[in-house]
Amino acid sequence: MKVTLIENGPIILDTTESITVQVDGESEERKGPLFLCRCGQSSTKPFCDAAHRKAGFEAAGAELVCG
Ligand code: FES
């Protein structure tokens, strides 16, 4: 799995494995890549809906490789 923090943007979980996402008590299976909000402004949390752009979110980018 690779985790990428996009500069001024979301977290990307890039995996070929299925991931269980739980939101408000509901579970669903998703396949990567998943774009996760880290600015707190998305109306579709935990997923990014590009609201970070309008919010002017600023954060450093980074990359982590697991496994
Ligand atoms: S990081 Fe994109 S909406 Fe929050």
Backbone and ligand atoms as CSV (ligand in chain L), in Angstrom:
chain,resi,resn,atom,element,x,y,z
A,1,MET,N,N,0.845,-1.181,0.000
A,1,MET,CA,C,0.000,0.000,0.000
A,1,MET,C,C,0.886,1.239,0.000
A,2,LYS,N,N,0.477,2.214,-0.756
A,2,LYS,CA,C,1.180,3.492,-0.763
A,2,LYS,C,C,0.219,4.571,-0.258
A,3,VAL,N,N,0.721,5.426,0.615
A,3,VAL,CA,C,-0.062,6.532,1.159
A,3,VAL,C,C,0.617,7.824,0.722
A,4,THR,N,N,-0.119,8.639,0.005
A,4,THR,CA,C,0.440,9.905,-0.477
A,4,THR,C,C,-0.368,11.061,0.086
A,5,LEU,N,N,0.329,11.985,0.739
A,5,LEU,CA,C,-0.303,13.219,1.201
A,5,LEU,C,C,-0.031,14.260,0.129
A,6,ILE,N,N,-1.073,14.642,-0.575
A,6,ILE,CA,C,-0.925,15.622,-1.638
A,6,ILE,C,C,-0.713,17.001,-1.023
A,7,GLU,N,N,0.276,17.713,-1.525
A,7,GLU,CA,C,0.512,19.064,-1.017
A,7,GLU,C,C,-0.772,19.884,-1.158
A,8,ASN,N,N,-1.222,20.458,-0.063
A,8,ASN,CA,C,-2.446,21.280,-0.022
A,8,ASN,C,C,-3.695,20.508,-0.423
A,9,GLY,N,N,-3.673,19.180,-0.245
A,9,GLY,CA,C,-4.814,18.385,-0.673
A,9,GLY,C,C,-5.012,17.128,0.142
A,10,PRO,N,N,-5.705,16.159,-0.452
A,10,PRO,CA,C,-6.118,14.958,0.273
A,10,PRO,C,C,-5.003,13.933,0.490
A,11,ILE,N,N,-5.381,12.881,1.195
A,11,ILE,CA,C,-4.541,11.698,1.371
A,11,ILE,C,C,-5.016,10.674,0.344
A,12,ILE,N,N,-4.090,10.083,-0.366
A,12,ILE,CA,C,-4.448,9.031,-1.313
A,12,ILE,C,C,-3.974,7.700,-0.758
A,13,LEU,N,N,-4.909,6.773,-0.555
A,13,LEU,CA,C,-4.571,5.399,-0.192
A,13,LEU,C,C,-4.593,4.601,-1.476
A,14,ASP,N,N,-3.428,4.180,-1.899
A,14,ASP,CA,C,-3.330,3.443,-3.156
A,14,ASP,C,C,-3.031,1.985,-2.834
A,15,THR,N,N,-4.013,1.157,-3.027
A,15,THR,CA,C,-3.870,-0.258,-2.712
A,15,THR,C,C,-4.700,-1.088,-3.672
A,16,THR,N,N,-4.304,-2.306,-3.875
A,16,THR,CA,C,-5.101,-3.202,-4.705
A,16,THR,C,C,-6.076,-3.990,-3.840
A,17,GLU,N,N,-5.910,-3.863,-2.511
A,17,GLU,CA,C,-6.781,-4.591,-1.584
A,17,GLU,C,C,-8.093,-3.852,-1.377
A,18,SER,N,N,-9.115,-4.597,-1.035
A,18,SER,CA,C,-10.398,-4.021,-0.694
A,18,SER,C,C,-10.310,-3.407,0.707
A,19,ILE,N,N,-10.930,-2.252,0.890
A,19,ILE,CA,C,-10.893,-1.554,2.175
A,19,ILE,C,C,-12.319,-1.374,2.673
A,20,THR,N,N,-12.548,-1.674,3.946
A,20,THR,CA,C,-13.861,-1.460,4.543
A,20,THR,C,C,-13.913,-0.045,5.110
A,21,VAL,N,N,-14.880,0.719,4.636
A,21,VAL,CA,C,-15.051,2.094,5.094
A,21,VAL,C,C,-16.322,2.138,5.930
A,22,GLN,N,N,-16.224,2.695,7.154
A,22,GLN,CA,C,-17.383,2.823,8.019
A,22,GLN,C,C,-17.704,4.304,8.196
A,23,VAL,N,N,-18.922,4.680,7.811
A,23,VAL,CA,C,-19.371,6.056,7.962
A,23,VAL,C,C,-20.746,6.029,8.610
A,24,ASP,N,N,-20.898,6.718,9.722
A,24,ASP,CA,C,-22.178,6.793,10.429
A,24,ASP,C,C,-22.785,5.415,10.670
A,25,GLY,N,N,-21.946,4.463,11.053
A,25,GLY,CA,C,-22.416,3.127,11.366
A,25,GLY,C,C,-22.645,2.233,10.158
A,26,GLU,N,N,-22.494,2.782,8.976
A,26,GLU,CA,C,-22.667,2.000,7.751
A,26,GLU,C,C,-21.303,1.587,7.212
A,27,SER,N,N,-21.192,0.342,6.774
A,27,SER,CA,C,-19.945,-0.155,6.212
A,27,SER,C,C,-20.092,-0.397,4.729
A,28,GLU,N,N,-19.050,-0.122,4.000
A,28,GLU,CA,C,-19.041,-0.457,2.581
A,28,GLU,C,C,-17.619,-0.812,2.171
A,29,GLU,N,N,-17.535,-1.686,1.188
A,29,GLU,CA,C,-16.239,-2.095,0.658
A,29,GLU,C,C,-15.859,-1.169,-0.489
A,30,ARG,N,N,-14.635,-0.708,-0.467
A,30,ARG,CA,C,-14.122,0.147,-1.538
A,30,ARG,C,C,-12.795,-0.409,-2.013
A,31,LYS,N,N,-12.472,-0.160,-3.237
A,31,LYS,CA,C,-11.158,-0.509,-3.760
A,31,LYS,C,C,-10.398,0.776,-4.042
A,32,GLY,N,N,-9.089,0.715,-3.842
A,32,GLY,CA,C,-8.267,1.884,-4.033
A,32,GLY,C,C,-8.143,2.266,-5.490
A,33,PRO,N,N,-7.628,3.434,-5.770
A,33,PRO,CA,C,-7.164,4.391,-4.769
A,33,PRO,C,C,-8.336,5.157,-4.148
A,34,LEU,N,N,-8.172,5.478,-2.862
A,34,LEU,CA,C,-9.165,6.272,-2.142
A,34,LEU,C,C,-8.577,7.651,-1.859
A,35,PHE,N,N,-9.352,8.680,-2.085
A,35,PHE,CA,C,-8.933,10.055,-1.822
A,35,PHE,C,C,-9.632,10.505,-0.543
A,36,LEU,N,N,-8.869,10.649,0.525
A,36,LEU,CA,C,-9.429,10.970,1.837
A,36,LEU,C,C,-9.181,12.427,2.206
A,37,CYS,N,N,-10.215,13.053,2.739
A,37,CYS,CA,C,-10.127,14.460,3.138
A,37,CYS,C,C,-9.217,14.615,4.351
A,38,ARG,N,N,-8.360,15.617,4.325
A,38,ARG,CA,C,-7.593,15.963,5.527
A,38,ARG,C,C,-7.722,17.440,5.855
A,39,CYS,N,N,-8.581,18.135,5.098
A,39,CYS,CA,C,-8.782,19.553,5.399
A,39,CYS,C,C,-9.982,19.772,6.317
A,40,GLY,N,N,-10.856,18.776,6.415
A,40,GLY,CA,C,-12.039,18.888,7.274
A,40,GLY,C,C,-13.214,19.591,6.624
A,41,GLN,N,N,-13.112,19.991,5.377
A,41,GLN,CA,C,-14.167,20.781,4.725
A,41,GLN,C,C,-15.055,19.979,3.787
A,42,SER,N,N,-14.717,18.718,3.536
A,42,SER,CA,C,-15.486,17.929,2.579
A,42,SER,C,C,-16.909,17.664,3.071
A,43,SER,N,N,-17.855,17.688,2.151
A,43,SER,CA,C,-19.240,17.342,2.497
A,43,SER,C,C,-19.474,15.849,2.280
A,44,THR,N,N,-18.433,15.136,1.856
A,44,THR,CA,C,-18.554,13.689,1.635
A,44,THR,C,C,-17.504,12.939,2.463
A,45,LYS,N,N,-17.202,13.442,3.685
A,45,LYS,CA,C,-16.209,12.786,4.542
A,45,LYS,C,C,-16.545,11.313,4.718
A,46,PRO,N,N,-15.581,10.453,4.713
A,46,PRO,CA,C,-14.152,10.750,4.815
A,46,PRO,C,C,-13.477,11.014,3.482
A,47,PHE,N,N,-14.270,11.146,2.422
A,47,PHE,CA,C,-13.666,11.307,1.110
A,47,PHE,C,C,-13.515,12.781,0.730
A,48,CYS,N,N,-12.543,13.042,-0.085
A,48,CYS,CA,C,-12.285,14.399,-0.576
A,48,CYS,C,C,-13.309,14.751,-1.658
A,49,ASP,N,N,-13.843,15.954,-1.598
A,49,ASP,CA,C,-14.726,16.434,-2.672
A,49,ASP,C,C,-14.169,17.710,-3.299
A,50,ALA,N,N,-12.891,17.940,-3.091
A,50,ALA,CA,C,-12.164,19.101,-3.641
A,50,ALA,C,C,-12.464,20.406,-2.916
A,51,ALA,N,N,-13.180,20.362,-1.793
A,51,ALA,CA,C,-13.467,21.585,-1.033
A,51,ALA,C,C,-12.192,22.225,-0.481
A,52,HIS,N,N,-11.117,21.439,-0.412
A,52,HIS,CA,C,-9.849,21.986,0.103
A,52,HIS,C,C,-9.371,23.161,-0.750
A,53,ARG,N,N,-9.685,23.139,-2.024
A,53,ARG,CA,C,-9.245,24.220,-2.918
A,53,ARG,C,C,-9.911,25.535,-2.530
A,54,LYS,N,N,-11.220,25.501,-2.376
A,54,LYS,CA,C,-11.960,26.712,-2.015
A,54,LYS,C,C,-11.584,27.191,-0.612
A,55,ALA,N,N,-11.282,26.229,0.282
A,55,ALA,CA,C,-10.930,26.564,1.662
A,55,ALA,C,C,-9.513,27.109,1.783
A,56,GLY,N,N,-8.709,26.949,0.742
A,56,GLY,CA,C,-7.329,27.411,0.811
A,56,GLY,C,C,-6.477,26.574,1.745
A,57,PHE,N,N,-6.820,25.291,1.848
A,57,PHE,CA,C,-6.078,24.379,2.730
A,57,PHE,C,C,-4.606,24.333,2.345
A,58,GLU,N,N,-3.742,24.420,3.347
A,58,GLU,CA,C,-2.307,24.352,3.106
A,58,GLU,C,C,-1.680,23.314,4.008
A,59,ALA,N,N,-0.939,22.396,3.418
A,59,ALA,CA,C,-0.208,21.375,4.183
A,59,ALA,C,C,0.866,20.782,3.275
A,60,ALA,N,N,1.903,20.303,3.899
A,60,ALA,CA,C,3.002,19.699,3.147
A,60,ALA,C,C,2.597,18.375,2.556
A,61,GLY,N,N,3.234,18.007,1.483
A,61,GLY,CA,C,3.031,16.696,0.892
A,61,GLY,C,C,4.022,15.697,1.470
A,62,ALA,N,N,3.706,14.413,1.337
A,62,ALA,CA,C,4.600,13.353,1.799
A,62,ALA,C,C,4.175,12.054,1.141
A,63,GLU,N,N,5.053,11.077,1.207
A,63,GLU,CA,C,4.735,9.774,0.622
A,63,GLU,C,C,5.247,8.677,1.556
A,64,LEU,N,N,4.389,7.690,1.806
A,64,LEU,CA,C,4.751,6.557,2.641
A,64,LEU,C,C,4.472,5.298,1.862
A,65,VAL,N,N,5.414,4.382,1.878
A,65,VAL,CA,C,5.224,3.112,1.195
A,65,VAL,C,C,5.265,2.019,2.258
A,66,CYS,N,N,4.209,1.220,2.331
A,66,CYS,CA,C,4.087,0.167,3.330
A,66,CYS,C,C,4.342,-1.188,2.666
A,67,GLY,N,N,5.007,-2.038,3.385
A,67,GLY,CA,C,5.195,-3.387,2.897
A,67,GLY,C,C,6.413,-3.580,2.045
L,1,FES,S1,S,-8.787,17.408,1.393
L,1,FES,FE1,FE,-10.095,17.644,-0.296
L,1,FES,S2,S,-11.958,18.256,0.580
L,1,FES,FE2,FE,-10.647,18.028,2.274
